[in-house]
Structure formats: C-alpha cells, structure tokens
Amino acid sequence: MSKPDTALQQFVVLPTRGLLARATTSGAALGMFLRAFNRVRSLAAAKSFVANAGLRMKANFKVLDSIREDGAKLVEMTADTAKDLHAAQPGLRIVPVVYYRPALARHEIKEQVKAAAAAVKSVVTVTSGGDGKPVRGATVVAFTDFQNRAGAQGVTNNQGIVKLALGGAPKVERLYVYPKKDFWGAFRQNISTKRAIEVALTPVALDFTDELRHYYGDAPDAAGAGVTVGVVDTGVGPHADLVVAGGLNCVTGETPSDFGDNGEGHGTHVGGIIAARGTRPRGIRGVAPGVALRSYRVFGKAAKAASNFAIAKAIDQAVMDHCDIINLSLGGGPSDAATQSAVHDARQQGCLVVAAAGNDDRGPVSFPAADALCIAVSALGRKGTFPKGSVDEGDVMGPFGTDPDEFIAAFSNIGPEVDVTGPGVGILSTVPDGYAPLSGTSMACPAIVGFAARLLGLLPAVLTMPRDQDRSNAIGKALLQAARDRGFPAELQGSGLPLP
C-alpha cells in the first residue's frame, strides 16, 4: 500500500473549458462550486467547505489566488488531495504550476570547467571604448568548449575586472560580454589565456540605425492611435520615453498596483520596442508610439521565471481591459492547459496573442508560441545593423535570404508553427535608467506587435468590430497578409517579414 503524499504543492484548478465556468461549457453546478470554492482561503475555511459540500476528502487545501470568482484558482494542496478534488468534481481540470522564462537570447555556461590544481584565474578587463573607463556589472561568459557550453562566467567589479577559473585551458573559444545598459555587448573568438584579456565596449548612440529602425523607421506620434496593447512580462517602466496607461501585477502575494519593471529590465525593453515616444538622438521611438500601452507583470521581484497561473491571470485581465493585441515575449515551459485556455479565451474575445518562438539554437518552437492560436515569431537579423565586434556577430548563421545581408538568428527557434519573422538581433530600446541593445525572439515579438498595432490603427473597420473570434481572426489576417517573403524556408520565416 502506497504512503499518502503529504507534500504541499501548487496546482491550477480550471473549469471544464476556458478560464471561466460558464453554463454552456462547464455546467451551472460547476460554476456554483467554483464560486463557493473561491472563499476557501484558510485551512479553517476548508474544513467548513468540505463539511457543507459533503465532500469525502481531507481539508488540507486553500485557495491562494483566483481569476475571477467563478474562474481558475491557484490552490495549495497535496497530490492526493488533488485526486480527491477531481473525484468530487470530475468536470475540473487540475494541472501543476509550471514556469516560463523571458525569450532573451543570452549565452550561459552549462558546465563549469574543472580547475587544475595550479591553475591561475584568467583576468578579463571590460572598459568603455569611448572614454576608457571601467564598465562594472557586465556579465562575462567565457567558453573553453563552446559546443558543450563549458567554461566559466562572472560579473565585472567596480574596476571592470572579473577573474575566471578556466581550468588551465590555453584559449577561450568564444567570449561574450553582456553589459547592463549604455553599451553594445562584445563577442570575441579564439583568445589566448596566457595574457590578460581586455575588451572595449562600443557605447550606445541613439542615432544609430539598428535593425528595427532599418525596417520600420521612426514612426509618427499617432502611429497605432486607438489601439491598446498589453505586455505580459517583467513589468514596464518607469522610463522617460514610455507612457504606461495602466496594468496589473499578477504575481500572487505582491501589490497589484506594482506593475512597473521588476528590476530585470526585460519588460521595459519590450515595451519600448512597441511604444517608446522619445525622439532620437536623445531618446528612442518604438514601432507604434501612439498605442495605449498596458503592463501586466507576471515575474516577481528579481524573479527569473513566471508561473502559468500568473500568465493566465494577466491575459484574462488584458482582455477585460480591452487590449487588442497581447505580447508574450516568454516561453520554454511545457504546454499547459492554463496558459492555453487563456490564449484561446483571448482569441474568442477579439484579442490577438503574439508570442516569441524561443531561443534554443534552432530548436523547435516553444510553448505558448507553438499553440495554434498564437502568432509565433522567429528572429530575423541583418548584417550592418550592429557594430563590428558586438555580441550580435555571433548570431549570424546561414542560410541567407534573397537579400544576402539577412539571416534568421542562430539562436532563434524554428518549425512549422512559425507564422512570421521579425527584427530580433541587436535591437535598441528602453531599459530602467537608460537604453540597451538586446537580442532574442523576445525582441522580434514586440516588433511584430508594434507593426500589427500600427496596421490596426489604419483599419477602423476591423478595430470597431465586435470583440469576438471574427475580430481576432481579422487582425491576424491583416498582419499575415502584410508579411513579405524574404527567401527563407517557411519553417524559418513563416509567411515572412511584415512590412508597410
């Protein structure tokens, strides 16, 4: 006889279909059950609930958070209790909490090299190529065996120095330097470890024509006016170039009104690609500065991952706030019913969901982009739109397009689910207290969202349609028909690059 499972876990409890229990999809009785279940916020309340409902199960569960009264719940309970709950209400779907990460392209060490007994640490000094001053807080990643992602990494100190234990390796096959802001990252190959390694970073100049501005230029103030875009991410702003119309912190236990950046900068960069309103060379401009930008934070303070429950809650709130397009620059977790239900509900209520394909070095398209009702975006790169010696040089990979300067980034996921490709290599945008170039399908996704918003603003007949499946289909159709073939196989580019 197996022992009972006493470990508390978090589960997402869902109605039969979608995020909300409706009589037509889940039955009236299940809706009533979920509304009563919503009040179980303590073990004492659980005991009362079990007794009143006549349930044959232990009262060792509580609801931590809820997507509306009759909607999905975040519940803490044991696996055995989850089985008992499902037995009591077979119409419920009970799925584990899973996590997703930002779709940012950044190399990391997977295997730390073994240090030789007498090995001396290699010294890497990072400075500004402008004034020669040290650059602190830059992440330095040194691969002695790039294929196996073996090596060492660290962060520069106040003197711009980091010491790495490379196990006596004679050379670094690939060296990547990722500054926090104000500089382009650096990429070097085949560097001898017999002497100190010095890297000078190129300062960011906001009048530089990066890939995003190469294709979409500096949009007029009104581009995207009348359209509302929701960014489900690490939070957006504050930043001088951004106007955030509102939002919600969807992280359970955090302050709902704290929907600004969580300290990681990813969401602020994404928001800037869509809707920054600065003017170069003192600021920066997004693809659709006229949109109403809303922030839905799903990553906790300094957190690296977001739960499926938080993402589902954010998508649901964005739909209630009448967002027309939702940006998901995240992925990498398993396909799960909570996120899928949220995406499908959004599409049924007239909102287009656009997601990053992921950055697993030409791996399969990650979820949620792989869902059939998401617009999945791969990352396009273009030679000449990033400085020589920048990290972006390491992302160049064939095949090349009809234009020989174009390529699908080496990091980008690909596959039959890809719908379009977007500028995603060396994209300049806003970060807390400054500006930075970043790469990833995380950047390609908001570029396409910005373009879609700009396009939708010019289609009043579509914008004013009833908020139903026909409306989201019409927005998607307009976007896909704007795509232009760049000469790549469909699994790399989908329908191509959307252009005016």
C-alpha positions, 0 to 999 in steps of 0.5 A: 500500500502506497504512503499518502503524499503529504507534500504541499504543492501548487496546482491550477484548478480550471473549469471544464473549458476556458478560464471561466465556468460558464453554463454552456461549457462547464455546467451551472453546478460547476460554476456554483462550486467554483464560486463557493470554492473561491472563499476557501482561503484558510485551512479553517475555511476548508474544513467548513467547505468540505463539511457543507459540500459533503465532500469525502476528502481531507481539508488540507487545501486553500485557495491562494489566488483566483481569476475571477470568482467563478474562474481558475484558482491557484490552490495549495494542496497535496497530490492526493488531495488533488485526486480527491478534488477531481473525484468530487468534481470530475468536470475540473481540470487540475494541472501543476504550476509550471514556469516560463522564462523571458525569450532573451537570447543570452549565452550561459555556461552549462558546465563549469570547467574543472580547475587544475590544481595550479591553475591561475584565474584568467583576468578579463578587463571590460572598459568603455571604448569611448572614454576608457573607463571601467564598465562594472556589472557586465556579465562575462561568459567565457567558453573553453568548449563552446559546443558543450557550453563549458567554461566559466562566467562572472560579473565585472567589479567596480574596476571592470575586472572579473577573474575566471577559473578556466581550468588551465585551458590555453584559449577561450573559444568564444567570449561574450560580454553582456553589459547592463545598459549604455553599451553594445555587448562584445563577442570575441573568438579564439583568445589566448589565456596566457595574457590578460584579456581586455575588451572595449565596449562600443557605447550606445548612440541613439542615432544609430540605425539598428535593425528595427529602425532599418525596417520600420523607421521612426514612426509618427506620434499617432502611429497605432492611435486607438489601439491598446496593447498589453505586455505580459512580462517583467513589468514596464517602466518607469522610463522617460520615453514610455507612457504606461496607461495602466496594468496589473501585477499578477504575481500572487502575494505582491501589490497589484498596483506594482506593475512597473519593471521588476528590476530585470529590465526585460519588460521595459525593453519590450515595451519600448520596442512597441511604444517608446515616444522619445525622439532620437538622438536623445531618446528612442521611438518604438514601432507604434508610439501612439498605442495605449500601452498596458503592463501586466507583470507576471515575474516577481521581484528579481524573479527569473521565471513566471508561473502559468497561473500568473500568465493566465491571470494577466491575459484574462485581465488584458482582455477585460481591459480591452487590449487588442493585441497581447505580447508574450515575449516568454516561453520554454515551459511545457504546454499547459492547459492554463496558459492555453485556455487563456490564449484561446479565451483571448482569441474568442474575445477579439484579442490577438496573442503574439508570442516569441518562438524561443531561443534554443539554437534552432530548436523547435518552437516553444510553448505558448508560441507553438499553440495554434492560436498564437502568432509565433515569431522567429528572429530575423537579423541583418548584417550592418545593423550592429557594430563590428565586434558586438555580441550580435556577430555571433548570431549570424548563421546561414542560410541567407535570404534573397537579400544576402545581408539577412539571416534568421538568428542562430539562436532563434527557434524554428518549425512549422508553427512559425507564422512570421519573422521579425527584427530580433538581433541587436535591437535598441530600446528602453531599459530602467535608467537608460537604453540597451541593445538586446537580442532574442525572439523576445525582441522580434515579438514586440516588433511584430506587435508594434507593426500589427498595432500600427496596421490596426490603427489604419483599419477602423473597420476591423478595430470597431468590430465586435470583440469576438473570434471574427475580430481576432481572426481579422487582425491576424489576417491583416498582419499575415497578409502584410508579411513579405517573403524574404527567401527563407524556408517557411519553417524559418520565416513563416509567411515572412517579414511584415512590412508597410 
